[in-house]
């Protein structure tokens, strides 16, 4: 009989340890959830409005640009659309490089052609070959 009592006591001891551990983990999770997210050093550009550049003659780009502006604004970041009258994609890529625009909405193929002509040609050839192999 004595042996049996010892095993029951040992079982109760394990349960109390598990309950204590569960409570500790729950408390740690709760405290962690309330902790602020760590932030890195914010540069001056983090406080400047985001400039979204779109081709003024393209209604699609204007709509996409507005969606980007709203998304930035909803995240607490000031943003505005810059309507480019000159629809030259090269000039708009230049604006990114010069940091006079933060986001450029445009045709991916045209933008890639400006940024990396060799890669654009390679991808175009692959696309044409794949399209021909499917009989399209």
VENKA-V451380 format. One record per helix or strand. SS is the DSSP state (alpha for helix, beta for strand). FROM is the first residue (numbers start at 1). TO is the last residue. If there is no record, write none. Layout:
SS;FROM;TO, SS;FROM;TO
//
This chain:
alpha;2;34, alpha;44;46, beta;50;55, alpha;59;74, beta;79;84, alpha;89;98, beta;103;104, alpha;108;115, alpha;117;133
//
